[in-house]
Amino acid sequence: MRNALLTRAGLLLIVATLAACETAPRWGQRPPPTQPAQAQPQPQVHIALSEQIDARQGEIDNRIEEHFRAGRLTQGQIELLRRMSADIRRDEQRYRSDNDLSLEERRALSNQLDALAREVSRHIARR
């Protein structure tokens, strides 16, 4: 019985060793990377999202100016909307102080831009 246990244990050890040898790199070969190189595209994604935020704010600012020139916004309304836009830019600069926008910061800016866009539409609809 004892010899049978030793034989089973020895057999398991051999199987485990063979399995490890099968996955180990051969002499002179590099092991396969353990993690795919996903860290590099992330800054590009952050840049793309940051550019989307900037583009969106630029579109809203252009819309404000266009409606002001067309006489659809009063001087008081334009001052309020410009102040809101400046606040968003200030927040964005503060968030970018560490050279990156977190997901939470991007969401906050997006929510602020949504509110500004709604406010522009609300003021335009009044006239």
PyMOL commands that set and color helices and strands:
alter all, ss='L'
color gray80, all
select helices_A, chain A and resi 2-23+41-69+75-98+103-126
alter helices_A, ss='H'
color red, helices_A
deselect
rebuild
show_as cartoon
